[in-house]
Structures are given as C-alpha cells and as structure tokens.
Amino acid sequence: MKGPVFDRGSARISRFESRPICDNLCSSIMSEQTTVSDIFRRALEMRKADPSGSFKDVAKQIVSEFGGKRFPDAAYLTIPEYDNIVPEEDWTAGLPIVLRGIHNEDWNDIAHGIIISLEQVENYPIQSGREDDPAKEWRNRGKRIAGEEEKVLETWMPADLMDMAKRSVNSRSN
C-alpha cells in the first residue's frame, strides 16, 4: 500500500517510499557517532596494551585518535557498569568532566574525564579490594553481627531456656 503522494514539480514522492532513505541515513550517522562508552573501552585497551604507561599518555592518545571525529552525544553519557569491581560513585567520577568536554567541544576535557573513571576502575580494587570479593561481605549484615548476637543471646537468655532451645534445634536436625 502506498501512502500519500506529494507532487514537487516533476518528482512524485510517496511518503512511505522515502522512509528507507531516512533509515539508512540515520543508521549511517549513528554508526559513525563515537560514544563515551567507545572511548572508555578504547582507554581500557590502551592500558591493557601498556600497563606501565602513564594516564597522561592514554589521555594524549585518546585526543589524537578521537580528536577529528564528531563529539559524543551527551544523551548517551555512560560507560560500562563496574558495580562488581568499584562502587558506582567511583567509576562514574569522570562523567561530569566528560559532559563539560562535550558541551565545550573540548577533547582534552573528555579525555580527562575518561582518565578519572579509568583510574578509579584500576586503583579501587588494588586499594580496597573488589566489591564482589567474598572476604569483604560488607553487605551481609547477618554475618557481621553473628558473633555479637551470640554473646547477647548467651547473657540475655536464662540457661534453662537456652538448653531447651538447643535441644529443640538438635531434635529438628536429627
């Protein structure tokens, strides 16, 4: 089914026939658009390739690689999540600087913000351990207070009641 036909001189264009042209143009523009996530992933690759290199060198390389390209869209201001490694407030620390760089169209600010987040992702696990490290278990309140809870129950509960509770637990487990 064809949609309405618009007559522009000798060219007759159907609204539905022109849709694929728009779709192709939009997808072409989006595929060339660099995202903040792309830049962050590239910075991770640079660090992996040269772990002993400085963050300043990575920032310079980001500016040289991405400097001639279009600026990332501020609507997609994000980097991959690293909640299992670093707290969110740390791995997102550089995003305000990246946003400033996008608004001011300054690749140096964008690179600086990426480096701040990259430093956090690299250094936090070294200094504080990963967030998903079982040894940390800071989120497990029950485990943290188990010893103190046991002490309180021993002093609070009369010995007769405690013996009765233990027998009850033992009889259930047998």
Buried (B, 14 or more C-beta within 10 A) or exposed (E): EEEEEEEEEEEEBEEEEEEEEEEEEEEEEEEEBBBBBBBBEBBBEBBEEEEEEEBEEBBEBBBEBBEEEEBBEEEEBEBEEBEEBBBEEBBBBBBEBBBBBBEEEBBBBBBBBBBBBBBBBBEBBEEEEBBEEEEEEEEEEEEEEEEEEEEEEEEEEEEEEEEEEEEEEEEEEE
